[in-house]
Amino acid sequence: MRWMLIAMGAVVFSAGCSRTESTVSASQKKPLTHVYRPEGDQTVHIDMSKIKSEELKKVYAHIDEHFDEHVDRLQKWIRQPSISNSGEGIQETAEMVKGFYEELGCQAKVYDTGVTEWGLPGNPVVFGKCDEGAPKTVAIYWQYDTMPVTQPDAWKVPPFDAAIVPQGDFKKVLVARGATNSKGPEMSEFNALMSIRAVRGKLPVNVIFIAEGDEERMDIGLRNFVKQHAELVKADTMLGGGSSEGCVYIQLTTSGKAWGRGPVESDIHGSNKRSVDSPAWRHIKMLASLVSDDGNTPLIQGWKENWVAPSKEQLDRLRKRADKQDVKTMAENLGVARYIADDPYNILRMQSTETSFNLDGIWGGNMYADAAGAILPNKITSKHNIRYVPNMNGMDLVKKVRAQLDRNGYKDVEMKVIGDVPWSTVDPNNQINTAAKQMQDAFGGTGNREQFIAENHVPEPAEMGGYWPSYLFNDGKVGQRVAPVGMPIGGGRVGRGGRAHAANEFYVIEGAGTTYGMAGAEKSIATVLYNYAGLNQ
């Protein structure tokens, strides 16, 4: 999941960036329709007494005046599918991202990442560089890939139409694949940068972009890219997310050939089950042997031997956050019937400090929905993502799963590692996080801070979030360091989205109540950059 920033280099560029006035002001020439309201139905507003920069106030005004165009740009991007698991639209989207960076005035290039250590070819990385001659350089990370659409009938609008519809308290949200993970937040960043350039003629910091097309494939191409170009990965900070959990992804396959029982060459007629063993049933029994009856606890020897319990400070922060959370609303927003726990504190504790062993998908044999056809499969495969926390090691967990399979009598089951993204912890008090806290104070975070954070999905740097490849760039503690690269990571924004990887994924366009919309997100990003550059004092 997501909207993190990265410093990166890949090729030698000239010190300046070529720009034309028409590029900078192209959006200004488009007639304004004002279809979308920048503040929607918000009751929360920026405390302008805390915005010292008159220039930043002009950036806010530019965002409001050109908000329709900003939404149009997001819709254009989302309407281009970019599904890394199938490859659909990946090359086209990489070129589109390159065009965005060039529109901003950056030099940009699409890089082939080659064959990765896991055996699959990586998708392209798009690198961009804006050299403004500024004292500080900020790196920005994007993922341009999305998950596939696996249940199209569950969508209330076509998933690539980028339709804008009412939802709950919000008059306008954009519903589409990639809306919140991560094209909406990333386009908010881009729109903020375009507005800054339109107002002041250049950015307040040098910017380095890196956009990968493999985030949903365990960042396998990006990992290659960083190894190959470590000497060019340089910036003063990375604007984006906080600490990241680890995630290792494996695939398990049971086959008649490896087992020595059941069909060995291909699927056979299902009537043969009366006299032939089933690799499919063996696979189900194998999976059941790895977890408790409720599926929530891994039954793998040594599973948590490197796990470190959360500190009292961590748990106290989670309790404060939980005070303002409503379990029913949380479940509805996620689209689940209920959580494992019944109280928000334990839900947040599980999400931030525990491990998981998930069954992501399983296939083999007759895969036609609502159709008969007697099949006894010769092979069945399942995929699993394993989430882990600091001090744990993804490849060590893989070895433990392998050993448990062998102990349980399943030595014939084949295991394949798809990829590993180690954990990463960031300093909540570095300069970029301080700049973000100053932004939060101005945007409403000094009142009911916990509610503000919950309503706007503001990342807390010290808390574990969903995985993203910060371990490749972080100067703090990481689960694995693959290249001599390191810089402070942090930042923040307001705004909201939800249902990542699910049907009806959304991003809020017009805010409501204490939740900012997309215009607020853009202003918050501009504010963090001005704060970090020392231009809002």
LUMPABA-420679 format. One record per residue (C-alpha): residue in one letter; y, x, z. Coordinates in steps of 0.05 Angstrom, whole numbers, plus 32768, in hexadecimal, padded with zeros to 4 digits. Example, Ala and Ser with C-alpha at 12.3 -4.5 7.8 and 13.67 -1.06 7.14 Angstrom:
REM LUMPABA-420679
a7FA680F6809C/s7FEB8111808F/
//
This chain:
REM LUMPABA-420679
m800080008000/r803980227FEE/w808580307FE7/m808680777FFF/l80AF80B17FE6/i809C80F37FD1/a80B981337FBB/m809C814E7F7D/g80A6817D7F44/a807E818A7F06/v80A481AE7ED0/v80E481D77ECD/f812081AC7EBC/s816881BF7EAE/a819781B97EEA/g81BB817C7ECF/c81A281397EB8/s81BA811E7E76/r81DA80DA7E7D/t820580AD7E53/e8238807B7E6B/s821280447E47/t81D380547E70/v81F880507EB2/s821D80107EA2/a81EB7FEC7E76/s81DA7FBA7EAC/q82247FAB7EB7/k822C7F937E70/k81F87F5C7E76/p82167F177E83/l820A7F027ECB/t81E67EC07ED5/h81E17EC17F22/v819F7E9D7F23/y818B7EC07F63/r81B17EC17FA4/p81B47F077FC3/e81B57EEC800B/g818C7EAD7FFF/d81887E868040/q818D7EC1806F/t81A87EBB80B5/v81A57F0680BD/h81DC7F30809E/i81F37F77809A/d82247F8B80D1/m825A7FA680A3/s827F7FC780DD/k82467FF980DD/i824D80088093/k8283803E8093/s827F8051804A/e82AD8028801C/e828480437FE1/l824480278000/k82657FE38007/k82737FE67FBC/v82297FF57FB0/y82197FB57FD8/a82497F8E7FAC/h822A7FAB7F6D/i81E57F967F84/d81FD7F4F7F90/e82217F4B7F4D/h81E57F647F26/f81AD7F457F4F/d81947F1A7F16/e818A7F587EEB/h81657F7A7F23/v81357F407F29/d812C7F3F7EDD/r811B7F897EDE/l80E57F7D7F13/q80C87F447EEA/k80C57F6F7EAC/w809F7FA57ED1/i806E7F767EF2/r805F7F537EB0/q80427F967E98/p7FFC7F987EB7/s7FE87FDC7ED4/i7FA27FD67EF1/s7F86801A7F03/n7F3F80027F10/s7F387FEA7EC8/g7F6D80157EA7/e7F917FD87E8B/g7FD97FE87E7B/i7FD9802B7EA0/q7FF380567E66/e802780217E53/t8040801B7E9A/a804580677EA3/e807380687E66/m809B802D7E82/v80A580527EC4/k80BB80907E9E/g80EE80637E7B/f8108804A7EBE/y811480907ED6/e813880A27E96/e816280647E9C/l8179807D7EE0/g818D80BF7EBF/c815180E87ED5/q812681167EAB/a80E080FC7EAA/k809B810D7E91/v805580EE7E91/y801E811E7EA8/d7FD3811C7E9A/t7FB0812A7EDD/g7F6C813C7EBF/v7F2781337EDD/t7F28812D7F29/e7EF9814B7F5D/w7ED781077F65/g7EC1810A7F1C/l7EF080D57EFE/p7F2D80E37ED2/g7F6F80D87EF6/n7FA580AA7EDB/p7FE880C77EC6/v801E80DC7EF7/v806680D07EE3/f809881037EFD/g80E380FB7EFD/k811C81277F14/c816581177F1F/d818C81567F30/e81D081417F4B/g81E381847F68/a81E081637FAC/p81D181897FED/k819281607FFB/t8156814A7FD2/v812F810B7FDF/a80EB80FF7FC1/i80D480B97FAD/y808B80A47FA5/w807480697F7B/q8031804D7F6A/y803580297F28/d7FEE800F7F29/t7FD67FCE7F48/m7F957FAD7F5B/p7F727F817F28/v7F747F357F2A/t7F2E7F227F41/q7F397ED87F4E/p7F6A7EBC7F1B/d7F5B7E747F2D/a7F757E817F74/w7FBC7E907F5A/k7FF07E597F5B/v80137E7A7F20/p7FF77EAA7EEC/p7FF47EEF7F0E/f801C7F157ED9/d80507EE07ECA/a807C7EFA7F03/a808F7EB27F12/i80C37EA47F48/v80B17E687F73/p80C27E4A7FB7/q80957E5D7FF1/g809B7E468039/d80E27E538052/f80F37E7C8014/k81137E5A7FD8/k80FF7E937FA9/v80C57EC47FAD/l80A67EE97F73/v805B7EDD7F6F/a80337F0F7F46/r80017F487F49/g80287F857F60/a80617F5C7F7E/t805D7F7D7FC3/n802A7FB47FB5/s80547FD57F9F/k80817FC37F64/g80B17F977F8A/p80C47FCA7FBF/e80C680027F8C/m80F37FDC7F5D/s81217FCF7F99/e8126801A7FA0/f813580227F56/n81697FEB7F55/a818B800A7F92/l818F804D7F6E/m81AA802D7F2F/s81E0800A7F57/i81F4804A7F7A/r81FA806E7F38/a822280367F1A/v825480397F54/r825C80837F61/g824480A27F1F/k820D80CA7F40/l81DB80C57F79/p81EC80DE7FBF/v81AD810A7FBF/n8182812C7F8B/v814581017F7D/i80FF81137F69/f80CF80DC7F54/i808480DD7F51/a805E80A07F3A/e8013809C7F39/g7FE3806C7F18/d7FA980787F48/e7FBF805D7F8C/e7F8B80277F88/r7F58805C7F74/m7F6380887FB1/d7F9C80B17F91/i7F6980DC7F6D/g7F9880F07F34/l7FD380FD7F62/r7FA9812B7F8D/n7F9A81547F4F/f7FE381557F3C/v7FFB816F7F7F/k7FC781A67F7E/q7FDB81BA7F38/h802781B97F45/a802D81CB7F8F/e806581FD7F82/l809081C57F64/v808681937F9C/k80C8819F7FC0/a80FA81727FE2/d811E816D8024/t80FE812B8037/m80D480F2801E/l80F180AC8024/g80BD80778031/g808680648061/g806D807B80A4/s802C809580BD/s7FEE80868093/e7FA7807780A6/g7F6D809A8082/c7F4080778050/v7F0180908030/y7EDF80667FFA/i7E9480687FEB/q7E6380447FBE/l7E1B80357FD1/t7DE480267F9F/t7D9D800F7FAA/s7D6F80137F6D/g7D2680057F5F/k7D2180497F3D/a7D3980707F7B/w7D1380437FAB/g7CD280467F85/r7CC97FFB7F8A/g7CE27FC07F62/p7CFC7FC37F1A/v7D0C800B7F06/e7D2A80077EC0/s7D517FC57EBC/d7D587F817EDB/i7D1A7F567ED2/h7D0B7F0B7ED5/g7D187EED7F1A/s7CD47ECA7F1B/n7CB67F0E7F28/k7CD07F0F7F6F/r7C8F7EEE7F85/s7C6C7F307F78/v7CA37F657F72/d7CD07F857FA6/s7D1C7F797FA1/p7D4E7FB37FA3/a7D847F7F7FAE/w7D667F657FEF/r7D5A7FAD8005/h7DA47FBB7FF9/i7DB97F7F8024/k7D8A7F96805C/m7DA67FDC8056/l7DEE7FC4805D/a7DDC7F988098/s7DBF7FD480BC/l7E037FF880BA/v7E2C7FC380E0/s7E287F93811A/d7E137F4B810E/d7E5B7F358107/g7E6A7F6D80D6/n7EA27F898101/t7E847FC68122/p7E65800080FB/l7E2080128117/i7E25805B8101/q7E1480938131/g7E5080BD8144/w7E80808E8120/k7EB980958152/e7EAB80D88170/n7EED80F58154/w7F1580B68161/v7F4F80BF8191/a7F65808381BA/p7FAD806C81B0/s7FE0808381E3/k800180568216/e8042805D81EE/q801F804581AF/l8001800981D2/d80437FF781F3/r80657FF781AE/l802E7FC98194/r80377F9981CE/k80817F9481C0/r80737F858177/a803E7F52818A/d806F7F2B81B5/k80927F128177/q80547F04814C/d80357EC08141/v7FEB7EC58131/k7FE97E848109/t80237E9B80DD/m80047EE080D5/a7FC27EC180BE/e7FE47E92808E/n800D7ECA806F/l7FCE7EF48066/g7FA57EB9804C/v7F6D7EBE8081/a7F4E7E8880AD/r7F567EB380EB/y7F557EFA8105/i7F1D7F1C812B/a7F497F198169/d7F707EDD8181/d7FB07EFF8199/p7FE47F278172/y7FE07F65819E/n7F967F708190/i7FA07F618147/l7FD67F968142/r7FAE7FC7816C/m7F727FBF813E/q7F9D7FC88101/s7FC08007811C/t7F8C802C8144/e7F4580178131/t7F15802880F9/s7EF17FFA80C7/f7EB67FFB8097/n7EC37FC68061/l7E977FA9802B/d7EC87FA67FF0/g7E997F8C7FBB/i7E507F867FA7/w7E307F7A7F64/g7DEF7F7B7F3C/g7DC37F4B7F16/n7DDD7F067F02/m7E297F0A7F09/y7E3A7EC97EE5/a7E5C7E987F14/d7E3D7E527F19/a7E087E647EE6/a7DBC7E677EEE/g7D927E9F7ED2/a7D567EBC7EF7/i7D627F077F03/l7D417F3A7F30/p7D737F747F2D/n7D5B7FBB7F27/k7D9B7FD57F47/i7DD17FBC7F77/t7E117FDF7F89/s7E457FD47FC0/k7E897FF57FCD/h7EA780048011/n7EEA801C802B/i7EE8803E806F/r7F2A80408096/y7F33807780CA/v7F69809380F6/p7F8480D8810B/n7F52810E811F/m7F1B80EB80F8/n7F04810780B5/g7EF180DD8079/m7EBB810C805E/d7E9E811380A3/l7E9780C780A6/v7E7580C88062/k7E4280FA807E/k7E3780CD80BA/v7E2A8090808D/r7DF980B98064/a7DD480D080A2/q7DD0808980BD/l7DB4806F807C/d7D7F80A5807F/r7D6E809480C8/n7D69804A80B6/g7D3680598080/y7D6480568043/k7D61809D8029/d7D5B80817FE2/v7D9F805E7FE4/e7DD080857FB9/m7E1580947FD6/k7E5180A67FAB/v7E9680B97FC6/i7ECE80997F9D/g7F0680BC7FC2/d7F2580CE8005/v7F6D80C6801E/p7F7480EA8061/w7FA280D28099/s7FE980EA80A4/t801B80E380DE/v806680E980D7/d809E80FA8107/p80C380B98119/n810280E1812C/n810D810B80EE/q814E810680C6/i813680D28094/n811A80A680CC/t815C80AD80F2/a8181809680B3/a8152805A80AF/k815D804780F8/q81A8804880EB/m819D801980B1/q81737FEB80DD/d81AB7FE88111/a81DC7FD180DB/f81AC7FA080BC/g819B7F7B80FC/g81697FA78120/t81937FAC815F/g81877F648173/n813F7F4C8177/r81237F8D815A/e80DA7F7A815C/q80E67F388138/f81127F5C8106/i80DB7F8E80F8/a80A67F5880F2/e80CF7F2A80C5/n80E47F628096/h80A47F8C8096/v80CC7FC880AC/p809B800380B2/e8097802480F6/p808F806F80E7/a8063807F8124/e803180478117/m7FF5804D80E8/g7FFF802480A9/g7FD38019806D/y7FC080588049/w7FED807B8018/p7FEA80C38001/s801D80DF8032/y7FEA81148047/l7FF981378005/f804381418018/n804C813A8063/d80648175808D/g8045815580CB/k7FFD814E80E0/v7FCE813A80A8/g7F83813180A2/q7F7F81638069/r7FB181908047/v7F9F819C7FFE/a7FDD81C37FE8/p801581EC8009/v804481B08009/g806981918044/m80A881698052/p80C081358084/i80AE80ED8072/g80CE80AC8088/g81038078807B/g8102802D8079/r811C7FEE8058/v81207FA48064/g81027F6C803A/r80BE7F4C8037/g80807F41800E/g80387F2F801B/r7FF17F218004/a7FE67F677FE7/h7FA37F6A7FC1/a7F9D7F1E7FC8/a7FAC7EE37F9D/n7FF57ECD7F9D/e80107F107FB1/f805B7F087FBB/y809E7F2A7FC6/v80D97F057FE4/i81147F007FB3/e81437ED47FDC/g813F7EDF8027/a81407EAB805E/g814C7EAC80A8/t81447EF280C4/t81207F0B8085/y81487F2F8050/g81397F258006/m81377F577FCD/a81837F637FCD/g81807F748017/a81477FA48009/e81717FC87FD4/k81AC7FCD8003/s81817FE8803A/i81668020800E/a81AC80327FF7/t81C280348040/v818A80638055/l819C8093801C/y81E68092802E/n81D5809D8078/y81A680D68067/a81DA80F7803A/g820F80F18071/l823B80C28047/n823D80868076/q825F80A480B3/
//
